[in-house]
Amino acid sequence: MTRKELIDRVQKRKKELNITIENLAKISGIGIRTLNRFFAGNDVKLSTVEKITNLLGLDFAGNKTISLIELKKKRAKEKAIFMASLV
């Protein structure tokens, strides 16, 4: 798989989950500039690629490892726990 193909798969999954670059940065702990470099096809650390793909329910090659439904349930649960921690 080429870098372009991986980026395309990651972008598709990001759109399916309706996640913005800003939200992806917040939940991943990766800086917006680093994410922009990744999506532009520039070099980033392999650990960054792994964080992005794992967060979106993809493996390192961009193949789906978690269904969208399960991933959305997981995100909803994490969001609820975070919101409860603010109270």
C-alpha positions in Angstrom: 0.0 0.0 0.0 1.3 3.4 -0.9 1.2 6.4 1.5 -1.4 8.0 -0.7 -3.7 5.0 -0.4 -3.3 5.0 3.4 -4.1 8.7 3.6 -7.1 8.2 1.4 -8.4 5.4 3.6 -7.8 7.5 6.8 -9.6 10.5 5.3 -12.5 8.4 4.2 -12.8 6.9 7.7 -12.5 10.4 9.2 -15.4 11.6 7.1 -17.5 8.5 7.9 -17.1 9.4 11.6 -17.6 13.1 11.0 -14.4 14.0 12.8 -12.6 17.3 12.0 -8.9 17.8 12.1 -9.3 19.9 15.3 -11.3 17.1 17.0 -8.8 14.5 15.8 -6.0 16.5 17.3 -7.9 16.8 20.7 -8.7 13.2 21.1 -5.4 11.9 19.8 -3.1 14.3 21.4 -1.4 14.9 18.1 -0.8 18.5 17.0 -2.9 20.0 14.2 0.3 20.9 12.3 1.4 17.2 12.5 -2.0 16.0 11.3 -1.9 18.5 8.4 1.6 17.2 7.5 0.3 13.6 7.5 -2.7 14.4 5.4 -0.5 16.4 3.0 1.6 13.3 2.5 4.7 14.6 4.3 6.8 12.5 6.6 5.6 11.9 10.1 6.7 9.4 12.8 5.4 5.9 12.5 4.0 6.2 16.0 1.9 9.1 14.7 0.5 7.0 11.9 -0.3 4.2 14.3 -2.1 6.6 16.7 -4.2 8.0 13.9 -5.1 4.6 12.4 -5.9 3.0 15.8 -8.0 5.9 16.9 -10.1 5.6 13.7 -10.5 1.8 14.1 -8.0 1.0 11.3 -4.9 -1.1 11.2 -1.5 0.2 10.1 -2.4 -0.6 6.5 -5.7 1.3 6.7 -7.9 -1.8 6.9 -11.0 -1.6 9.2 -10.5 -3.4 12.5 -13.6 -2.0 14.3 -17.0 -1.4 12.7 -18.3 2.1 12.6 -21.1 1.3 15.0 -18.7 -0.1 17.6 -16.3 2.8 17.1 -19.2 5.3 17.5 -20.4 3.5 20.7 -16.8 3.7 22.1 -16.5 7.4 21.3 -19.9 8.1 22.9 -18.9 6.3 26.1 -15.6 8.1 26.3 -17.3 11.4 25.7 -19.8 10.7 28.5 -17.1 9.8 30.9 -15.2 12.9 30.0 -18.3 15.1 30.5 -19.0 13.4 33.8 -15.5 14.2 35.0 -16.1 17.9 34.4 -19.0 18.0 36.9 
